[in-house]
Amino acid sequence: MKEELVFREANQDEISLLFNGIIKEGWNPGIHDIHTYPDCTNTHFAVALHQDQPVSFASYIIYQQKYAFAGCYLVLNPEQRGQGFGLALTNHLLDEMKQKGVKVIGIDGVVAQRDNYAKKGFVDAYLHRQFYYQVQGHESIDENVSLTCPEIDTLTAFEAPFVPEPRSAFWQTWAVNDPSKKFACIHDSYGELSGFACLRKAVNGYRVGPIYAEGVDEAIELLHGLAAQVPVESILYIDIPEGNPAGSHFIHQAELTENQFDCMRMYKGKQPQLNVKGIFGVCTLEMG
């Protein structure tokens, strides 16, 4: 099968095919992700061609040097699944990342595919469970919450405990190239950033992420700060790591509803030591 395939970077038309397929699968991406993801530095969208036709896709972003996050994995035609098109592209990209010096790879894989990912050396870390919050219209913006995006250097430094490698290049694009983005920040008594959250318009509702906070109260303040910026009855989707022991309290106190869309965070290579207890919502399922 591999000998019959041609691998290369996907062009914009092919990326459009991929995102249309993702939407059909119910992944609900941000409406601007089709442009903001490929525009991020060190991001690669790959396509496998069979008889000159695109059959499978996958993407990855190298945060800085040694860590990459892979996503947007799709065999386009359901009738062609199980024939090795996806596996061949996966093997190609694993080799490519290794050649570029990547030592650790993260994914948020759909639970049904865990065994397949395990065969490629990926190991479970924790589950991301998707919940949603419906905007009530009475959410207030706490006096210690600001609604502007921090300076990218400040944000990158603040995020460092929550990600395997700093990713300033990602934020320089992803934070500013989506006109639907809304932000909420908390600063401590010294004026230092101590909480951060953002959302973006999705095909259905809004995707919230990340939510980085010191505790449940702060996470709710950030969520309400975001909710106050969008129309009443809007649906906000949040992917919450089970690895955060305070996550269940956040779910209960924020009155979130489960959406039955779970993904397993998995790593190939040494598992990073992250401050998961401060993550109340993952940034994205496609970019980590």
VOBA-1610 file (N, C-alpha, C; in pm, whole numbers, padded with zeros to 5 digits, always signed):
BEGIN
Met+00083-00121+00000Met+00000+00000+00000Met+00086+00126+00000Lys+00190+00126+00086Lys+00273+00246+00099Lys+00337+00282-00034Glu+00377+00179-00111Glu+00444+00207-00239Glu+00350+00273-00339Glu+00221+00259-00319Glu+00125+00316-00412Glu+00088+00459-00376Leu+00134+00508-00263Leu+00094+00639-00216Leu+00203+00743-00237Val+00158+00867-00256Val+00248+00982-00264Val+00213+01072-00146Phe+00317+01113-00070Phe+00295+01199+00046Phe+00351+01337+00017Arg+00277+01439+00054Arg+00326+01577+00039Arg+00244+01669+00128Glu+00287+01796+00134Glu+00211+01898+00206Glu+00080+01924+00132Ala-00028+01933+00206Ala-00158+01960+00146Ala-00167+02106+00104Asn-00234+02129-00010Asn-00260+02267-00050Asn-00392+02314+00012Gln-00427+02440-00011Gln-00544+02495+00058Gln-00673+02426+00016Asp-00685+02388-00109Asp-00805+02315-00153Asp-00817+02182-00080Glu-00704+02115-00064Glu-00705+01986+00006Glu-00733+02003+00154Ile-00681+02110+00213Ile-00712+02138+00354Ile-00861+02165+00370Ser-00922+02228+00271Ser-01067+02250+00275Ser-01141+02116+00273Leu-01093+02022+00191Leu-01152+01888+00191Leu-01143+01824+00329Leu-01026+01838+00390Leu-01005+01781+00523Leu-01103+01840+00623Phe-01116+01972+00626Phe-01202+02034+00725Phe-01349+02003+00699Asn-01388+01992+00575Asn-01524+01948+00545Asn-01548+01807+00599Gly-01446+01721+00586Gly-01457+01586+00639Gly-01464+01584+00790Ile-01383+01670+00854Ile-01384+01680+00999Ile-01522+01722+01049Ile-01582+01818+00979Ile-01714+01865+01020Ile-01817+01752+01007Lys-01808+01674+00899Lys-01900+01561+00882Lys-01885+01458+00993Glu-01763+01446+01046Glu-01738+01350+01154Glu-01784+01403+01290Gly-01829+01529+01294Gly-01880+01586+01418Gly-01776+01647+01508Trp-01659+01684+01453Trp-01552+01738+01537Trp-01572+01885+01573Asn-01655+01956+01500Asn-01692+02094+01534Asn-01571+02187+01552Pro-01492+02207+01447Pro-01376+02297+01459Pro-01419+02443+01463Gly-01325+02529+01500Gly-01349+02672+01489Gly-01366+02710+01343Ile-01449+02810+01317Ile-01479+02845+01178Ile-01359+02904+01106His-01262+02955+01182His-01141+03012+01121His-01021+02919+01133Asp-01038+02801+01193Asp-00925+02709+01211Asp-00865+02668+01077Ile-00947+02662+00974Ile-00900+02620+00842Ile-00787+02709+00792His-00783+02832+00842His-00675+02924+00804His-00573+02943+00918Thr-00622+02956+01041Thr-00529+02986+01150Thr-00437+02868+01180Tyr-00486+02746+01171Tyr-00398+02631+01196Tyr-00284+02623+01095Pro-00313+02620+00964Pro-00203+02608+00867Pro-00107+02727+00871Asp-00157+02844+00914Asp-00072+02963+00915Asp+00028+02964+01030Cys+00007+02878+01131Cys+00098+02876+01246Cys+00236+02824+01204Thr+00339+02890+01253Thr+00475+02849+01224Thr+00498+02705+01272Asn+00572+02629+01193Asn+00607+02490+01226Asn+00487+02396+01225Thr+00380+02435+01154Thr+00265+02347+01137Thr+00269+02285+00998His+00239+02157+00992His+00240+02085+00865His+00109+02008+00848Phe+00044+02028+00735Phe-00072+01949+00697Phe-00030+01859+00582Ala-00038+01730+00605Ala+00008+01633+00506Ala-00110+01560+00446Val-00093+01520+00320Val-00195+01443+00250Val-00127+01323+00185Ala-00197+01211+00183Ala-00155+01093+00108Ala-00242+01084-00017Leu-00177+01071-00131Leu-00246+01062-00259Leu-00239+00918-00310His-00352+00868-00353His-00360+00736-00415His-00423+00753-00552Gln-00346+00720-00655Gln-00390+00742-00793Gln-00428+00889-00813Asp-00341+00977-00759Asp-00353+01123-00771Asp-00473+01182-00697Gln-00537+01104-00613Gln-00651+01154-00537Gln-00620+01152-00388Pro-00658+01257-00315Pro-00632+01259-00170Pro-00717+01154-00097Val-00651+01074-00015Val-00724+00969+00056Val-00713+00983+00208Ser-00602+01037+00258Ser-00588+01051+00403Ser-00511+01178+00436Phe-00538+01231+00555Phe-00478+01356+00601Phe-00431+01341+00745Ala-00334+01422+00781Ala-00293+01437+00920Ala-00212+01565+00930Ser-00206+01620+01050Ser-00128+01741+01072Ser-00040+01724+01195Tyr+00061+01809+01205Tyr+00138+01817+01329Tyr+00200+01954+01339Ile+00224+01996+01462Ile+00292+02122+01490Ile+00407+02094+01585Ile+00523+02145+01553Ile+00639+02135+01642Ile+00640+02261+01727Tyr+00625+02244+01858Tyr+00613+02360+01945Tyr+00738+02447+01940Gln+00852+02383+01961Gln+00977+02457+01961Gln+01085+02375+01891Gln+01115+02257+01944Gln+01220+02175+01885Gln+01199+02025+01906Lys+01169+01984+02029Lys+01167+01842+02063Lys+01027+01784+02078Tyr+00925+01870+02084Tyr+00789+01822+02109Tyr+00699+01860+01993Ala+00617+01763+01951Ala+00520+01787+01845Ala+00384+01736+01889Phe+00281+01799+01836Phe+00144+01752+01861Phe+00079+01723+01727Ala+00022+01603+01715Ala-00038+01560+01589Ala-00189+01557+01602Gly-00257+01589+01493Gly-00403+01590+01494Gly-00458+01590+01353Cys-00586+01623+01342Cys-00655+01631+01213Cys-00632+01505+01129Tyr-00636+01390+01195Tyr-00615+01262+01128Tyr-00747+01214+01070Leu-00749+01190+00938Leu-00874+01149+00875Leu-00848+01075+00745Val-00910+00960+00730Val-00923+00897+00599Val-01054+00948+00542Leu-01044+01018+00431Leu-01154+01100+00382Leu-01281+01020+00354Asn-01267+00912+00278Asn-01381+00833+00237Asn-01401+00716+00334Pro-01515+00709+00403Pro-01537+00599+00497Pro-01519+00461+00434Glu-01547+00449+00304Glu-01535+00320+00237Glu-01389+00279+00217Gln-01297+00374+00232Gln-01154+00344+00215Gln-01083+00323+00348Arg-01156+00330+00459Arg-01095+00310+00590Arg-01067+00162+00611Gly-00960+00135+00685Gly-00919-00002+00710Gly-00834-00063+00600Gln-00794+00018+00502Gln-00714-00031+00390Gln-00568+00011+00399Gly-00530+00077+00507Gly-00390+00114+00527Gly-00353+00254+00483Phe-00448+00331+00431Phe-00416+00467+00385Phe-00376+00556+00502Gly-00449+00546+00613Gly-00416+00627+00729Gly-00288+00581+00796Leu-00270+00450+00808Leu-00150+00396+00872Leu-00024+00434+00795Ala-00030+00428+00664Ala+00087+00462+00583Ala+00126+00609+00603Leu+00027+00697+00607Leu+00057+00839+00630Leu+00112+00859+00771Thr+00055+00790+00869Thr+00104+00799+01006Thr+00251+00759+01013Asn+00287+00646+00953Asn+00426+00601+00954Asn+00518+00702+00887His+00471+00759+00777His+00550+00860+00706His+00576+00981+00795Leu+00472+01029+00863Leu+00488+01148+00946Leu+00570+01120+01072Leu+00558+01001+01128Leu+00642+00965+01243Leu+00789+00967+01204Asp+00820+00914+01088Asp+00958+00919+01038Asp+01003+01062+01014Glu+00914+01141+00956Glu+00947+01281+00926Glu+00975+01359+01053Met+00891+01342+01154Met+00913+01413+01280Met+01042+01369+01347Lys+01071+01240+01342Lys+01196+01190+01400Lys+01316+01253+01332Gln+01311+01264+01200Gln+01421+01325+01124Gln+01440+01472+01160Lys+01332+01537+01205Lys+01339+01678+01242Lys+01381+01698+01387Gly+01408+01589+01458Gly+01458+01600+01594Gly+01352+01592+01702Val+01228+01560+01665Val+01120+01549+01764Val+01143+01424+01849Lys+01132+01440+01981Lys+01152+01330+02075Lys+01022+01280+02138Val+00925+01369+02151Val+00797+01335+02214Val+00684+01387+02126Ile+00580+01303+02108Ile+00464+01340+02028Ile+00339+01321+02111Gly+00253+01420+02111Gly+00126+01412+02180Gly+00011+01406+02082Ile-00097+01342+02121Ile-00220+01339+02043Ile-00339+01341+02140Asp-00453+01385+02089Asp-00581+01364+02156Asp-00661+01273+02064Gly-00654+01144+02088Gly-00712+01045+01998Gly-00852+01005+02040Val-00939+00986+01942Val-01072+00937+01974Val-01058+00801+02042Val-01142+00778+02142Val-01126+00661+02227Val-01130+00531+02148Ala-01212+00528+02043Ala-01227+00406+01964Ala-01098+00365+01893Gln-01005+00460+01878Gln-00880+00432+01807Gln-00761+00411+01902Arg-00787+00405+02032Arg-00677+00394+02129Arg-00585+00276+02100Asp-00644+00162+02069Asp-00562+00042+02047Asp-00471+00060+01925Asn-00522+00125+01823Asn-00440+00148+01703Asn-00324+00242+01734Tyr-00352+00346+01813Tyr-00244+00439+01850Tyr-00142+00369+01939Ala-00190+00281+02026Ala-00099+00208+02114Ala-00001+00122+02035Lys-00047+00068+01923Lys+00040-00013+01839Lys+00156+00069+01780Lys+00138+00199+01772Lys+00245+00287+01722Lys+00327+00345+01836Gly+00305+00298+01958Gly+00388+00340+02071Gly+00329+00450+02156Phe+00204+00488+02132Phe+00141+00592+02213Phe+00083+00531+02341Val+00101+00603+02452Val+00059+00555+02583Val-00043+00653+02642Asp-00148+00599+02704Asp-00251+00682+02766Asp-00192+00772+02874Ala-00241+00897+02878Ala-00207+00988+02988Ala-00333+01019+03070Tyr-00433+01077+03008Tyr-00560+01104+03074Tyr-00664+01135+02967Leu-00789+01126+03008Leu-00901+01148+02917Leu-00939+01295+02914His-00973+01344+02797His-01038+01474+02784His-01187+01449+02760Arg-01269+01496+02852Arg-01413+01481+02839Arg-01473+01616+02799Gln-01562+01612+02701Gln-01620+01736+02650Gln-01752+01768+02722Phe-01762+01892+02766Phe-01882+01944+02829Phe-01923+02073+02759Tyr-02045+02117+02788Tyr-02086+02246+02733Tyr-02156+02330+02839Tyr-02148+02460+02819Tyr-02211+02558+02906Tyr-02301+02645+02819Gln-02425+02662+02861Gln-02516+02749+02787Gln-02521+02886+02855Val-02493+02989+02776Val-02488+03125+02828Val-02628+03167+02875Gln-02635+03213+03000Gln-02763+03249+03060Gln-02800+03395+03038Gly-02700+03479+03024Gly-02726+03622+03005Gly-02706+03703+03130His-02693+03636+03246His-02673+03709+03371His-02528+03698+03419Glu-02441+03639+03338Glu-02300+03628+03377Glu-02239+03768+03386Ser-02166+03790+03491Ser-02101+03920+03510Ser-01950+03904+03498Ile-01887+04012+03466Ile-01741+04013+03455Ile-01685+04061+03588Asp-01617+03972+03657Asp-01560+04005+03787Asp-01461+04121+03773Glu-01449+04200+03879Glu-01364+04320+03873Glu-01218+04288+03848Asn-01175+04166+03880Asn-01034+04132+03857Asn-01013+04060+03724Val-01116+04056+03639Val-01106+03992+03508Val-01099+04099+03399Ser-00996+04089+03315Ser-00983+04177+03199Ser-01011+04097+03072Leu-01047+04166+02965Leu-01095+04100+02845Leu-01003+04120+02725Thr-00880+04155+02748Thr-00784+04173+02640Thr-00680+04063+02642Cys-00627+04032+02525Cys-00524+03929+02516Cys-00393+03984+02571Pro-00324+03909+02654Pro-00194+03955+02705Pro-00093+03966+02592Glu+00018+04033+02620Glu+00130+04031+02528Glu+00174+03886+02507Ile+00213+03853+02384Ile+00244+03714+02352Ile+00357+03660+02438Asp+00459+03740+02464Asp+00568+03693+02550Asp+00518+03661+02692Thr+00427+03745+02741Thr+00369+03723+02874Thr+00287+03595+02876Leu+00206+03578+02773Leu+00121+03459+02764Leu+00204+03332+02751Thr+00307+03337+02668Thr+00393+03220+02649Thr+00462+03179+02779Ala+00511+03277+02853Ala+00577+03248+02980Ala+00477+03193+03082Phe+00357+03250+03086Phe+00255+03203+03179Phe+00212+03060+03147Glu+00204+03027+03019Glu+00157+02895+02977Glu+00261+02786+02997Ala+00385+02822+03019Ala+00495+02724+03020Ala+00470+02602+03110Pro+00413+02615+03229Pro+00391+02495+03312Pro+00285+02400+03257Phe+00206+02447+03162Phe+00093+02369+03113Phe+00120+02298+02981Val+00235+02323+02920Val+00268+02263+02791Val+00411+02209+02795Pro+00442+02111+02709Pro+00576+02050+02714Pro+00688+02144+02670Glu+00658+02235+02579Glu+00756+02333+02533Glu+00685+02465+02508Pro+00752+02578+02531Pro+00690+02707+02498Pro+00654+02713+02350Arg+00544+02781+02319Arg+00498+02785+02180Arg+00457+02927+02140Ser+00551+03019+02152Ser+00523+03158+02119Ser+00484+03174+01971Ala+00548+03096+01883Ala+00515+03107+01740Ala+00369+03071+01715Phe+00318+02971+01787Phe+00178+02933+01776Phe+00087+03048+01818Trp+00115+03106+01934Trp+00028+03212+01985Trp+00034+03337+01899Gln+00148+03365+01840Gln+00160+03485+01758Gln+00064+03482+01640Thr+00029+03362+01595Thr-00069+03348+01488Thr-00207+03319+01542Trp-00216+03220+01628Trp-00347+03169+01669Trp-00424+03269+01754Ala-00357+03353+01829Ala-00425+03448+01917Ala-00479+03569+01841Val-00422+03599+01726Val-00456+03727+01661Val-00521+03712+01525Asn-00513+03594+01462Asn-00562+03579+01325Asn-00705+03526+01316Asp-00774+03521+01428Asp-00913+03476+01431Asp-00998+03588+01487Pro-01076+03656+01403Pro-01154+03772+01450Pro-01265+03736+01548Ser-01296+03607+01562Ser-01403+03567+01655Ser-01352+03545+01797Lys-01223+03551+01817Lys-01167+03519+01949Lys-01205+03622+02055Lys-01237+03571+02174Lys-01261+03653+02292Lys-01169+03602+02402Phe-01126+03692+02490Phe-01029+03658+02593Phe-01080+03697+02731Ala-01027+03630+02832Ala-01051+03667+02971Ala-00923+03637+03049Cys-00880+03731+03131Cys-00755+03717+03207Cys-00777+03759+03352Ile-00701+03698+03440Ile-00697+03737+03580Ile-00552+03772+03614His-00535+03882+03687His-00402+03922+03733His-00401+03923+03886Asp-00287+03886+03943Asp-00277+03883+04089Asp-00251+04024+04143Ser-00231+04033+04273Ser-00215+04163+04338Ser-00089+04235+04294Tyr+00004+04160+04232Tyr+00128+04222+04183Tyr+00117+04258+04034Gly-00001+04234+03976Gly-00020+04265+03835Gly+00026+04155+03742Glu+00063+04039+03799Glu+00111+03928+03717Glu-00008+03843+03669Leu+00002+03793+03547Leu-00103+03708+03491Leu-00114+03580+03573Ser-00235+03549+03621Ser-00255+03428+03702Ser-00368+03340+03649Gly-00439+03386+03546Gly-00543+03305+03485Gly-00570+03354+03344Phe-00600+03260+03255Phe-00620+03297+03115Phe-00719+03201+03050Ala-00807+03255+02966Ala-00900+03172+02889Ala-00935+03245+02760Cys-00971+03168+02659Cys-01021+03229+02536Cys-01121+03135+02470Leu-01199+03192+02379Leu-01292+03113+02300Leu-01287+03159+02156Arg-01342+03074+02066Arg-01352+03108+01926Arg-01482+03052+01872Lys-01536+03117+01770Lys-01661+03072+01709Lys-01635+02941+01638Ala-01725+02846+01657Ala-01714+02714+01594Ala-01830+02693+01498Val-01826+02583+01427Val-01935+02550+01336Val-02066+02548+01413Asn-02062+02488+01533Asn-02175+02490+01624Asn-02131+02554+01755Gly-02190+02665+01790Gly-02155+02730+01916Gly-02014+02786+01916Tyr-01947+02772+02030Tyr-01812+02823+02050Tyr-01726+02716+02114Arg-01597+02715+02079Arg-01500+02627+02146Arg-01422+02712+02246Val-01420+02668+02370Val-01345+02736+02475Val-01214+02662+02498Gly-01107+02735+02506Gly-00979+02675+02537Gly-00864+02766+02493Pro-00763+02773+02577Pro-00753+02700+02704Pro-00827+02773+02816Ile-00841+02705+02929Ile-00872+02770+03057Ile-00761+02730+03153Tyr-00675+02825+03186Tyr-00569+02804+03284Tyr-00604+02886+03409Ala-00616+02820+03522Ala-00658+02891+03643Ala-00597+02827+03766Glu-00589+02906+03875Glu-00533+02856+04000Glu-00630+02764+04073Gly-00760+02776+04046Gly-00858+02694+04113Gly-00993+02704+04047Val-01092+02637+04105Val-01226+02631+04046Val-01290+02769+04040Asp-01281+02846+04146Asp-01344+02979+04147Asp-01290+03066+04035Glu-01159+03062+04018Glu-01098+03143+03912Glu-01138+03092+03774Ala-01147+02961+03759Ala-01189+02904+03630Ala-01330+02949+03594Ile-01418+02951+03693Ile-01555+02996+03668Ile-01559+03145+03636Glu-01478+03225+03704Glu-01470+03367+03672Glu-01428+03388+03527Leu-01330+03309+03482Leu-01285+03320+03344Leu-01394+03277+03247Leu-01461+03166+03278Leu-01569+03118+03192Leu-01680+03222+03181His-01718+03282+03292His-01823+03383+03290His-01776+03508+03215Gly-01647+03539+03226Gly-01595+03653+03150Gly-01607+03632+03001Leu-01585+03508+02957Leu-01603+03476+02815Leu-01751+03477+02777Ala-01834+03417+02864Ala-01977+03405+02834Ala-02042+03542+02820Ala-01993+03639+02896Ala-02051+03774+02891Ala-02025+03844+02759Gln-01937+03787+02677Gln-01900+03852+02551Gln-01971+03793+02428Val-02057+03693+02450Val-02124+03628+02337Val-02275+03629+02362Pro-02357+03603+02258Pro-02502+03614+02274Pro-02561+03515+02376Val-02670+03557+02437Val-02744+03472+02530Val-02786+03343+02460Glu-02780+03232+02533Glu-02814+03097+02488Glu-02707+03035+02399Ser-02595+03105+02378Ser-02484+03043+02305Ser-02434+02920+02381Ile-02386+02823+02307Ile-02331+02700+02365Ile-02179+02707+02358Leu-02114+02690+02474Leu-01969+02694+02484Leu-01919+02554+02515Tyr-01836+02497+02427Tyr-01784+02362+02443Tyr-01644+02367+02505Ile-01622+02283+02606Ile-01496+02281+02680Ile-01449+02137+02692Asp-01323+02111+02663Asp-01264+01978+02677Asp-01178+01977+02803Ile-01224+01904+02904Ile-01167+01911+03039Ile-01085+01786+03068Pro-00959+01802+03110Pro-00876+01685+03139Pro-00916+01617+03269Glu-00937+01486+03264Glu-00965+01412+03387Glu-00844+01410+03479Gly-00727+01442+03425Gly-00607+01447+03506Gly-00607+01560+03606Asn-00700+01656+03593Asn-00713+01765+03690Asn-00811+01721+03799Pro-00763+01698+03923Pro-00852+01649+04028Pro-00964+01746+04063Ala-00947+01875+04031Ala-01051+01974+04058Ala-01152+01984+03943Gly-01129+01908+03836Gly-01216+01918+03721Gly-01361+01885+03752Ser-01385+01782+03835Ser-01523+01743+03867Ser-01594+01854+03945His-01521+01924+04031His-01581+02036+04105His-01615+02151+04011Phe-01527+02176+03917Phe-01553+02279+03816Phe-01678+02245+03736Ile-01689+02119+03692Ile-01804+02074+03614Ile-01933+02095+03693His-01931+02059+03821His-02051+02070+03904His-02086+02215+03933Gln-01987+02293+03977Gln-02014+02430+04019Gln-02046+02523+03902Ala-01988+02494+03786Ala-02017+02576+03668Ala-02144+02530+03597Glu-02203+02420+03645Glu-02326+02364+03588Glu-02307+02329+03440Leu-02205+02249+03414Leu-02175+02205+03279Leu-02250+02076+03248Thr-02277+02053+03120Thr-02346+01933+03073Thr-02253+01853+02985Glu-02247+01722+03006Glu-02157+01639+02927Glu-02207+01627+02784Asn-02111+01627+02689Asn-02146+01624+02547Asn-02116+01491+02480Gln-02062+01392+02555Gln-02036+01259+02500Gln-01940+01263+02380Phe-01833+01340+02394Phe-01728+01342+02291Phe-01595+01342+02365Asp-01538+01223+02384Asp-01417+01208+02463Asp-01296+01178+02376Cys-01183+01229+02416Cys-01056+01199+02349Cys-00951+01166+02455Met-00863+01073+02422Met-00758+01032+02514Met-00627+01104+02480Arg-00575+01178+02576Arg-00441+01236+02559Arg-00340+01122+02571Met-00259+01108+02468Met-00160+01002+02461Met-00027+01062+02419Tyr+00080+00997+02461Tyr+00214+01042+02424Tyr+00297+00926+02371Lys+00377+00956+02273Lys+00480+00865+02224Lys+00614+00925+02266Gly+00690+00853+02346Gly+00809+00909+02408Gly+00782+00937+02555Lys+00876+00999+02620Lys+00863+01026+02763Lys+00749+01124+02789Gln+00658+01084+02878Gln+00542+01168+02907Gln+00586+01298+02975Pro+00544+01414+02923Pro+00580+01541+02985Pro+00516+01555+03124Gln+00584+01624+03212Gln+00530+01654+03344Gln+00466+01792+03341Leu+00334+01795+03326Leu+00261+01920+03313Leu+00184+01952+03442Asn+00155+02079+03459Asn+00071+02123+03571Asn-00075+02107+03531Val-00120+01981+03522Val-00256+01953+03475Val-00360+02006+03572Lys-00325+02019+03700Lys-00421+02068+03798Lys-00460+02214+03773Gly-00386+02282+03687Gly-00421+02419+03652Gly-00491+02430+03517Ile-00513+02316+03451Ile-00579+02316+03319Ile-00725+02276+03337Phe-00815+02369+03316Phe-00958+02341+03327Phe-01023+02331+03190Gly-00947+02352+03086Gly-00992+02333+02950Gly-00871+02332+02859Val-00859+02227+02775Val-00744+02217+02685Val-00756+02324+02577Cys-00643+02368+02525Cys-00644+02474+02423Cys-00718+02428+02299Thr-00670+02322+02236Thr-00741+02262+02123Thr-00711+02112+02120Leu-00802+02035+02064Leu-00779+01892+02048Leu-00690+01862+01928Glu-00670+01960+01842Glu-00593+01940+01720Glu-00448+01986+01733Met-00423+02084+01823Met-00290+02141+01836Met-00235+02129+01978Gly-00313+02070+02068Gly-00268+02053+02205Gly-00309+02169+02294
//
